[in-house]
Every structure is written in structure tokens, then in C-alpha cells.
Amino acid sequence: MTTLTRRLRRGATALALAVLGALVVPVQTAHAASFEVLVFSRTAGFRHDAIPAGIDALRTLGAQNDFSVTATEDPGAFTTTNLGGYEAVVFLNTTGDVLNAAQQTALQTYVDSGGGYLGVHAAADTEYDWPYYGQLVGAWFQSHPAIQQATIRTEDRTHPATSHLGATWTRTDEWYNYRTNPRTGVHVLQTLDESTYSGGSMGADHPITWCHRQGQGRSFYTGLGHTIASYADPAFRSLLLGGVRYAAGQVAADCSAPAGTGQVEAEAYTSGSGVQVAAHAPASGGRTLGYIENGDWAGYASVSTAGARTFTAKVSSAGAGGTIEVRSGSATGALLGTVTVPVTGGWETFTTVTTTLTGSASGPLFLRFTGGGGALFDVDTFTLSSGSGRR
């Protein structure tokens, strides 16, 4: 074979390979997101105009941080099978009664079995008649002043949601007051400084962002996020991202609640039957849980019974006296223990009663009252102590 022939053949081969290479299109392998998030924004009350901005912000965060976002307002998405496909569910400015009983059960099963929940702003203005949700979100909305600037104090600068923030953060939003202080059952990340704005009603301790363990799952809530501008704020987006990653179980964080409930005002119940608030000057805050008769009860959605070992209450009775049943989950739920309330001789004459709890459960606290006829007793404050904090 001559040199010229060899060169011609090599040239023909090279041309053929080049043509073939031009015809072959490389196969593109689809990249699956590392986790999936369901964003739920159904409203049965006030509708925030920031909802579309919130969805867009979460989708952008997902594209930038390797998670997918499915947005829906269809409560039919809340089935055990469907929720099993997501690592976290975000309640984005939901309001009112947005789930039926079966859908509530599906969400509760999902979270308690290891799923994640993240509530944004009006998520606290949702499902008032479902005690489990009150515990899940941490506290229900009560009121708010006009949109204005305020200073936020960062209590925990190690959590992924707040590690990018300084000790204080000044921003403009709609600042919620809550029906109860959630601190007894959650790990507080941020509080509001009420001295920096007008209309705060919770005093020196005003939590605004918090997290906690819920069953085997995780819960994160922030009261921020009313305004459209919030969702363009890089600092707020970083807070949302940290909350999503925590709720989805992608990052570790200390979300342990205090070792006990601390002191709870008994009249700060979130659900009840028969009971009312009674005014008594010597009581803490000048008020008690009163007008208690046989079979009445009071529920405390943000007070968890998980790990509870001791119940102590400050009580008074000019009536028949009776018994406090400490229950979990509902007024007829698991009985953890009972304590006898004696007749003290006057509605403003208080004594302290205490009991060791032998039952075990993890639902919200309910107190059921039993005794003879007529008025039984008043309850001023109580504490629910446990061996260790929830994580």
C-alpha cells in the first residue's frame, strides 16, 4: 500500500467518525431533586396578596438548593399516600378551616411518623378547632397592629434558619400577637422587642419564630412573611431556606423545648367546655380559670404532655372542691394522673396541690374537672414538669 493510499484511507476514516459524531446526540440524564416540598396556601378567611410571591420565592430557593416545590390549594392532596412523597409540607399564609377530618388525620399521621411542617405567618390563623394543629403550629394568632418597623432579637444564632443573622434585625412586617406564649412547648429562635413598635400585647417575652419536635417529625414556624416585599429580602429568604431544610430533615438543629412547661396561666386555655375566666385580685394576673362544674374541661394546645412527670397547680375553692384529671390529646384522652383540690374556704384563698403523673402520652394537655354539684374550684396557675426537654 502506498503512502498516498494510506493517507487517503486515514482521511476517509476521520471524516466518517466526524460525521458520526455530529449525528450522535449525547444522552442527558435528568437530575432528581434531593428532596420534595409541598406548599399549601388554601384560605378560608383573609387572603394575603403575598401568597404568589411566597410560592415564587420557595420555587427559586428550591431551584438554587436542590429541592422541588409543588404548590397547591387542593386539600385533597392531604392523604397518607400523597404526603408520603414529600419531606416537608409548608402552610403558606393559610387561614381558617382548610382541612376536613380525614385530611387532618393524614397530616397528623404524616408529621408524627417523621414528616416535616413549616408554617409561615398566617399559618397561625388556621384550624382553630383542631387541638393537634394548635400544638403543631405552636400558638394561634390573636391580633396585630398596623404594618410597621420593629426590631427582632435573635435568641439562637446556631439554627440553620437564623445563623446568618446578627443579634438584632430591624425590618418591616405585620407583627402578630398570639393567644398564648408558645415558649413552654417550643424552642424559641427569635423574639420581638415590643419597645421598638406600637401594638405589641405579649410583653417582654414575645416569640415570633420557633421550632420543635412533633412526634417523630419536625415543626418550624415564623410569624414573618405578611408583605410581598418580605419574599424579595435575601435575609428572609435565608430564614425560609433554613426552616425548610430543618423541617425536611436535611439538617440537624437543636429544637429542644424547655425541660418543663414553666408557669402557665390556667385561664389561657385554647379550648374548653363550661369554664370561664374569673376575676380575683390575689391571683396571678388578677384572673383565674373559674366557674368550674362537674365534667367541665380546658385544653392547652401549646402545652405538650410529652415526658410529663409532675403536675402542680395553685387553686382555691369556696365550693365543693373536687378533682383535676390530667389528660393528653383530648378531654377523654389518656389519663396521666389526678390530683384532689380541697375546699380552701374562699375563692381568693389559694393553696398548692401537686401529683406525680404515671401515665405516658405526647399530645396536648387537657384538664378535666370532676366533683359534686355546683361550683367546684378555681385554678390560678399550673406547671407540668418533665424529666428532660423534647428534641
C-alpha positions in Angstrom: 0.0 0.0 0.0 1.5 3.3 -1.0 1.8 6.2 1.4 -0.7 8.2 -0.6 -3.3 5.4 -0.3 -2.8 5.1 3.5 -3.2 8.8 3.9 -6.4 8.7 1.8 -7.9 5.9 3.9 -7.0 7.6 7.2 -8.6 10.8 5.9 -11.8 8.9 4.9 -12.0 7.2 8.3 -11.5 10.5 10.2 -14.3 12.1 8.0 -16.6 9.2 8.8 -16.0 9.5 12.5 -16.6 13.2 12.4 -19.9 12.8 10.6 -21.0 10.1 13.0 -20.0 12.2 16.0 -22.2 15.0 14.6 -25.2 12.7 14.3 -24.9 11.2 17.8 -26.6 13.4 20.4 -25.3 12.9 24.0 -27.9 11.4 26.4 -28.9 13.9 29.1 -29.6 12.3 32.4 -32.4 14.0 34.4 -31.2 15.2 37.8 -33.7 14.3 40.6 -34.1 16.9 43.4 -32.6 15.7 46.7 -36.0 16.2 48.4 -39.5 17.4 47.7 -41.7 20.0 49.4 -45.5 20.6 49.2 -46.6 24.2 49.6 -50.2 24.6 50.7 -51.8 28.1 50.5 -55.6 27.5 50.8 -57.5 30.3 52.6 -60.9 30.1 54.2 -60.6 33.6 55.7 -58.4 36.6 54.9 -56.3 36.1 51.8 -52.7 37.5 51.7 -51.7 39.1 48.5 -48.1 37.9 49.2 -49.0 34.2 48.6 -47.8 34.2 44.9 -44.6 36.0 45.9 -44.1 33.3 48.6 -44.6 30.5 46.2 -42.2 32.0 43.7 -39.6 32.6 46.4 -39.8 29.0 47.6 -39.5 27.7 44.0 -36.4 29.9 43.4 -34.9 28.6 46.7 -35.7 25.0 45.5 -34.0 25.6 42.1 -31.0 27.0 43.9 -30.7 24.4 46.6 -31.7 21.1 45.1 -35.3 20.6 46.2 -38.6 20.6 44.3 -41.7 22.6 45.1 -45.3 21.5 44.4 -47.8 24.3 45.1 -51.4 23.5 45.7 -54.6 24.8 47.3 -56.4 21.5 46.9 -57.0 19.9 50.4 -57.3 16.6 48.5 -53.5 16.5 48.5 -53.7 15.6 52.2 -53.8 11.8 52.0 -51.4 9.4 53.7 -50.2 8.2 50.3 -49.7 11.6 48.7 -48.0 13.2 51.7 -45.6 10.2 51.8 -43.9 11.6 48.7 -42.8 14.8 50.4 -40.1 15.6 53.1 -41.9 18.7 54.3 -45.3 20.5 54.0 -45.4 24.3 54.1 -48.5 26.1 55.2 -48.0 29.4 53.4 -50.4 32.1 54.8 -53.3 29.7 55.1 -56.3 30.9 57.0 -59.4 29.4 58.6 -60.6 25.8 58.4 -58.8 24.4 55.4 -58.8 20.6 56.1 -61.6 18.1 56.8 -61.3 15.4 59.5 -59.8 12.8 57.2 -57.2 15.3 55.8 -56.4 16.4 59.4 -55.7 12.7 60.3 -53.5 12.3 57.3 -51.4 15.4 58.2 -51.1 14.3 61.8 -50.0 10.8 60.8 -47.5 12.2 58.4 -45.8 14.5 60.9 -45.9 12.2 63.9 -44.4 9.5 61.7 -41.4 11.6 60.7 -42.6 14.2 58.3 -41.9 18.0 58.5 -44.2 21.0 58.9 -43.3 24.7 58.2 -45.8 27.4 59.0 -45.5 30.9 57.6 -47.2 33.9 59.2 -51.0 33.3 58.9 -50.4 29.6 59.3 -51.1 30.6 62.9 -54.6 31.9 61.8 -55.6 28.4 60.8 -57.6 25.4 62.1 -58.6 26.9 65.5 -60.9 24.0 66.3 -58.3 21.3 65.9 -56.2 21.0 69.1 -53.4 19.0 67.4 -52.8 21.8 65.0 -52.5 24.3 67.8 -49.7 22.2 69.2 -48.2 21.7 65.7 -48.0 25.4 64.9 -47.1 26.3 68.5 -49.6 29.2 69.1 -52.6 30.6 67.4 -53.0 34.2 66.2 -54.8 36.7 68.3 -54.3 40.2 66.8 -51.9 42.5 65.0 -51.2 46.3 64.8 -50.6 48.2 61.6 -47.6 47.2 59.4 -44.6 48.9 60.8 -40.9 48.6 61.5 -39.7 46.6 64.5 -36.6 45.1 66.0 -36.3 41.3 66.2 -33.9 39.7 68.7 -32.2 36.5 67.6 -32.1 34.1 70.6 -30.5 31.2 68.8 -27.9 32.0 66.1 -26.9 28.4 65.6 -30.0 27.2 63.9 -29.8 27.0 60.1 -32.7 29.4 59.8 -31.1 32.1 61.9 -27.3 31.5 61.7 -26.9 34.2 59.1 -28.5 36.9 61.3 -27.0 39.2 63.8 -28.1 39.7 67.4 -30.8 42.1 66.2 -32.6 42.5 62.9 -34.7 45.5 62.1 -37.4 45.1 59.4 -40.9 46.0 58.4 -43.8 43.5 58.6 -47.1 42.8 60.2 -46.4 41.7 63.8 -48.7 39.1 65.3 -49.7 38.8 68.9 -50.6 35.2 69.8 -53.2 33.8 72.1 -50.6 32.1 74.2 -46.9 32.3 74.7 -45.5 29.2 72.9 -42.2 29.1 74.8 -43.3 26.3 77.1 -43.5 23.8 74.3 -41.1 25.0 71.6 -37.5 26.2 71.1 -37.7 29.9 70.5 -35.4 31.3 67.8 -36.5 34.9 67.6 -38.4 37.3 69.7 -39.9 40.8 69.1 -38.8 43.8 71.0 -42.1 45.4 71.8 -40.4 48.7 72.8 -39.5 49.3 69.2 -43.0 49.4 67.8 -46.6 50.0 68.8 -49.3 47.4 69.3 -47.5 44.5 70.9 -49.5 42.8 73.7 -47.3 39.9 74.8 -44.8 41.9 76.9 -41.1 41.3 77.4 -41.3 37.8 76.0 -42.8 37.8 72.5 -41.6 34.9 70.4 -42.0 35.3 66.7 -40.0 32.4 65.2 -39.6 28.9 66.8 -39.2 25.2 66.1 -39.9 21.9 68.0 -40.1 18.2 67.5 -43.6 16.9 66.9 -43.9 13.1 67.5 -41.2 11.7 65.2 -41.3 14.7 63.0 -40.4 18.4 63.0 -42.2 21.7 63.1 -40.9 25.2 62.3 -42.9 28.4 62.4 -42.2 32.1 61.7 -44.6 35.0 62.1 -42.8 36.9 59.5 -44.0 37.0 55.8 -47.1 39.2 55.6 -45.7 41.6 53.0 -44.9 40.9 49.3 -41.5 42.7 49.9 -40.6 40.1 52.5 -40.1 37.4 49.8 -37.5 39.5 47.9 -35.5 40.1 51.1 -32.4 37.9 51.0 -32.2 37.6 54.8 -35.8 36.5 55.0 -35.3 34.0 52.1 -32.3 32.6 54.0 -34.6 32.2 57.1 -37.2 30.3 55.0 -34.5 28.1 53.4 -33.1 27.1 56.8 -36.7 26.4 58.0 -37.4 24.3 55.0 -34.2 22.3 55.3 -34.8 21.7 59.0 -38.5 20.7 58.5 -37.4 18.3 55.7 -34.8 16.6 58.0 -31.9 17.7 55.7 -30.0 19.5 58.5 -29.6 18.9 62.2 -30.7 21.5 64.7 -31.4 21.8 68.4 -35.1 22.4 68.7 -35.5 21.1 72.2 -38.2 22.7 74.3 -37.6 23.7 77.9 -37.4 20.8 80.5 -40.8 21.8 81.9 -43.7 24.0 81.0 -42.8 26.8 83.3 -45.8 28.5 84.9 -48.9 28.5 82.8 -51.9 30.8 83.4 -54.8 28.4 83.7 -57.2 30.9 82.2 -55.1 30.9 78.9 -56.9 27.8 77.7 -57.3 27.4 73.9 -60.4 25.2 74.1 -62.8 24.3 76.8 -66.3 23.3 77.9 -68.2 25.1 80.7 -65.2 27.0 82.1 -64.8 30.8 82.1 -62.3 33.4 83.2 -62.9 34.7 86.7 -61.5 37.9 88.2 -59.7 37.5 91.6 -57.3 40.2 92.7 -54.9 38.0 94.6 -54.5 35.6 91.6 -51.6 35.8 89.2 -52.6 38.5 86.6 -55.8 39.1 88.6 -57.6 36.2 86.9 -58.2 32.5 87.3 -59.9 29.7 85.4 -63.2 29.6 87.1 -67.0 28.7 87.0 -65.8 25.1 87.0 -68.5 22.4 87.5 -68.5 18.6 87.3 -67.5 17.4 83.8 -66.1 20.7 82.6 -62.7 20.8 80.9 -60.0 23.1 79.5 -57.4 22.3 76.7 -54.0 23.9 76.2 -52.9 23.3 72.6 -49.3 24.6 73.1 -48.6 22.6 76.2 -47.3 19.2 75.4 -47.6 16.2 77.8 -44.5 14.5 76.3 -42.3 13.3 79.1 -44.6 14.9 81.8 -43.9 13.6 85.3 -45.3 16.1 87.7 -48.4 18.4 87.8 -48.6 21.3 90.2 -51.5 23.8 90.4 -52.4 26.8 92.5 -56.1 26.5 93.4 -58.9 28.0 95.5 -62.4 26.8 96.5 -65.3 28.2 98.3 -67.4 25.5 96.6 -67.4 21.7 96.8 -63.7 21.1 95.9 -63.1 18.1 93.6 -60.5 16.5 91.3 -58.4 17.6 88.4 -57.8 14.9 85.8 -54.6 15.4 83.8 -55.2 14.1 80.3 -53.4 14.0 76.9 -54.8 14.7 73.5 -58.4 15.4 74.4 -60.7 15.7 77.4 -61.3 12.0 77.2 -57.7 11.2 76.2 -55.1 9.2 78.0 -55.3 9.8 81.8 -51.8 10.7 83.1 -52.8 11.3 86.7 -55.3 13.0 89.1 -55.0 15.5 92.0 -57.5 16.4 94.7 -58.5 20.0 95.2 -59.6 20.7 98.8 -62.0 23.4 100.0 -59.9 26.4 100.9 -62.7 28.5 102.5 -62.7 31.3 99.9 -62.3 32.0 96.2 -59.4 34.2 96.9 -57.7 31.8 99.4 -55.2 29.8 97.4 -53.3 26.6 98.1 -50.9 24.5 96.0 -51.7 20.9 95.0 -49.3 18.5 93.2 -49.3 15.0 91.9 -46.9 12.6 90.2 -48.0 11.5 86.7 -47.8 7.8 86.0 -49.4 7.7 82.5 -47.4 8.4 79.3 -48.5 10.3 76.1 -47.3 13.1 73.9 -50.4 15.0 72.9 -51.5 18.5 74.1 -52.6 18.9 77.7 -56.2 18.8 78.7 -57.5 19.2 82.3 -60.9 17.7 83.1 -62.7 18.5 86.4 -64.9 16.3 88.5 -66.7 16.6 91.8 -70.1 17.2 93.4 -72.8 19.7 92.4 -72.4 23.4 91.8 -69.2 25.3 91.6 -66.1 23.2 92.4 -62.9 25.3 92.5 -60.8 27.8 90.6 -57.3 27.2 89.0 -54.9 30.1 89.0 -51.7 28.7 87.5 -50.1 25.4 86.9 -46.8 23.8 85.9 -46.2 20.5 84.0 -42.7 19.2 84.7 -40.8 16.6 82.8 -37.6 14.7 83.2 -35.9 16.2 80.1 -36.7 18.6 77.2 -38.0 17.4 73.8 -35.6 17.5 70.9 
